[in-house]
């Protein structure tokens, strides 16, 4: 069953802010080590990019009977991570409104509300490191 999911405006604003920070940060600052779950600021952006790609694919392939063959996200140079997150955020926001209530995640079926919550939490966490 499909329902219309309203993409929270705050999530869109937070994604835009993360993209802006990644795109406007120097190469030296992107590759500098940070403490916490990410090795670098660029690594934080890459983690968000992977999650957005996975969430989008899980929604797109929700009707499949078996879990999807998860695509591998290319590792781009540090200065391109902001653009990669921008494209993947756009894809996620575009597919989310018509997603079914259950979608594929890496560990099986998950609720789309859980996916939305995970993306929001990751955006918030990544923003702290930028």
Buried (B, 14 or more C-beta within 10 A) or exposed (E): EEEEBEBEEEBBEBBEEBBEBBBEBEEEBBBEEBEEEBBBBBBBBBBBBBBBBBBBBBBBBBEEEEBBEBEEBEEBEBBBBBBBBBBBBBBBBEBBEEBBEBBBBEEEEBEBEEBBEBBBEBBEBBBEBB
